[in-house]
């Protein structure tokens, strides 16, 4: 039977037109998602569907909440036997593996810190992350070559355990086999809402990726997202297209959806093929669906003909700006309006097009009633309608959904969480109806196909190539991906620009860091634009590229 768990933690108010106008969250000091949500449903509604997993080879599995409780308790006992416990950092590199869900719940119950990561990491990425966070254990899928990258990594003394999921590998502990040997009951471990719960590595434009930490109140910060943006049906099936290494997974495939007692869909595949996604929607009768606008463009380009999408009741987008043509074409084909929202790795939904709102194609929507959201100038003063300002969110008092800290970086934390406000670094303007329109970052972050890409990480790889003297990485507009990664390169003496060298540099980046970051455009120049202090002026490069596609 339905537990109406979400109603325990929120108080909602509505305006005269029926739109949500207030959303207050009350988080108990000892709230723990594993016990108070997953186990509650498992005990009182054990047959309720939690997870539907499908593989491109045709295999599929359905897990109930009772299944998730049983497997998470066995996982708790297994990992505890290895000395893993409260406060330990555990990295999960599991792509679309169904084990991610009960392993995450287990770690939450144990009080350990879950550190999801992309399967596209290379050895130097892993080396930095393990040492920066003091990762004690890594649980990795065998379905990709990321285990090779771990084995090629040296000098990571904190990593005491390596578990492999989905098969066996020399030097790794066989998670799937060993976990079945352990009991399926587990006593509650006390945790506090302020304890570290989850940590994501999030790229910036200078330096290595930051470590954004959320506390145990974080899942409650996703109730509004699931209830009023995704519009989760407790008896339906929700699919957010994202692998487990990204914060979008936390947004769309576990916390808010399970608090709403709905099931999530997971599809394990090697290559994104638009028609296969549409096939899965039809086959499994997906009811609510979320992915970046780029993907909707690709579905339309592939053609919707021959696909029964009648099970869909709501479609959402995030991660990049929406082209009005995509919105209109999808709406004309399906009768569904694409509901856009904005947030960060450091937050839940800050601005969104929620239930009952009329979307404005290209707009992020209105500020979430969950937060006090404003647009401010450099002095912190709220800007008038039509003027650009930084999106900031009040964190005084602290509210669920906004991150706790950048781990081991007090300076960056105090820069971002200052004077009672979370400074997002994103710029927008507001229209007469209160809708926000995204303008861009106040830094140089690149957004391509929904990925956030740091120029610094690509530049650091390029600079290791013997032909490169200097380089600057920027984003150039692209109608499909939003932006393409572009490398502007000054060559060393003895090297000449050529198409072959450009391809060589692209391959070099693909091999040196996550492949999706490689520069699809390489421009050779004699010198880079610089300020009087010698700093490269990326803005000059971007201005020159405006209008390119």
C-alpha positions, 0 to 999 in steps of 0.5 A: 500500500502507498505510504505517502512518504513524501508528505511526512517531510514537506508542507505545500501551499498553492496560490489561487490558480492552483500553482505550487507557491510554497514548499517547506521541507522538515528534515529530522536530525537522524534522517537516513534515506536507506532506512526511512524510505527504502526499508520503510517501503520494503517492510510495509509494501514489499512488492512495490516495484523499485527498479526495472533494468534492461540490457541491450542484449534483451535481458531484463530484471525487476527489483522490488523495494523488498529486493533492494532492502535484502541486497543492500543489507547483504552488501552492508554485511559484506563491506563491513567485513572488509573494514568499510564503515561510517565516514569512509569514501567509496567510489562507484564506477558502475555505468548502468549496472543495477548493482549501483542502486542497492550498493548506494543504499547500503553505503547510506545505511552504513554512514559511508560516503558514496562517490559516483564517477564516470566510467570514462576516467583515465589513469591520471583522472583516477589518481587525482580522485583517489588521492584527493578524497582518500578513497578507501574502496572502489566498486567498478563494473567489468562492462567497460575498460575502466578497471584497466585504468585503475590497474594502470594507476600508481601511487594510490595508497588509500585504496584498500579494496577493489571490487569488480561487478558483473564478472571476475578479474584478477586482483579484484574482489568478486562482488556479486559472488561474495555478497551472496554469502552474507546475512540479509539483516542489518542493524541501523547505524546512527547518522545525522542529517549534517553527516557527509552523504554523497560527493561528486567531482565537478569540473571547474575552469581552473585547477582540478575538479572540485569535490562537492559534498552533500549531507544526509538531508540531500534526498529530501531536496529532490521531492519537489523535483520528482513530484512537480517537475518529473511528475512521478506516478507512484505506479508508473515508470520513470526514466532519466537518461544518465549513467550513474557517474553523474549528478543527473542520476541522483536527480532522476533515478533514485532519491526523489523518485523513490520517496514518491514511491515510484519505480525507475528504469535503467537501460544498459547499452554501449552506444547511444542509438536514438531508435533504441531509446524509443524502443525501450519507452514503448516496450516497458511503457515508460510514463515519465521521461527526462534527458538533455535537449540534444537527445530530443533533437536526435530522436526527432532526427531519427524519426518517431514513426513506428514507435508507440509513445502513448505511455508517456505522460510528461517529458522533462529537459535539463543540462542545456538550452532548448531550441524552440524548434525542438520543443514545437516539433516534439509537441506536435508529434506527441502532444507533450510539452518539454518541461525545462529546469535548471540546477547544478551538481551542488543543488537540486532544481533551482529554477523550473517549469513545474506542474501546471506551468505553461512552458516558454521554449528556451526558458528555464522556468520560474524559481523553485518554491523550495528556495529563495532564488534571486538574480543579483549584480556583483554587489549582491543587489537584486537586478530589475526585470530584463537585466542579467544577474547571477543566480543565487540561492539563500542558504540561511537557514540551511536547506536540503538540496544545496551542497554542504561544502567543497571537500578540503577546500575552505576557500572555494567553499567560502567563495561559493557559500557566502553571506548566506547565499549559494552563488551558482556562477550562472547568469540569467535574466528575468522576464515580466512573467518571472521566467528565467532565461539562461545567459551563460557562466560567469566563467569559461565552462563548456556545456556540450551534449549535457556534459560540463567540460572544464577547459583546464582539464583538456588544456593540461592534456594538450600541453603534454603533446610535444607539438603544443607550445600554448593552447586555449580551450573554449566552446563554440556554438553548435545547433545539435550539441549546444557547444563544441569543444574547440582547441586554439593551439600555438605550435612549437618551432619545427611543427606546421599546421595540418589536418593530420596534426589536428587529428593527432591532437584530437586522438591524444586528448581522447587517450589522455582523458575522458573521450567526450572531452576531446576538441572537435575543432582544432584551430592553429594560430600564431599567438593567443590573445592575452591580457596585459598580465599575460592571462589568455583571454578566452572571451576574445576567442569566443567573441571571434567565434560567435555565429559559427556552427 
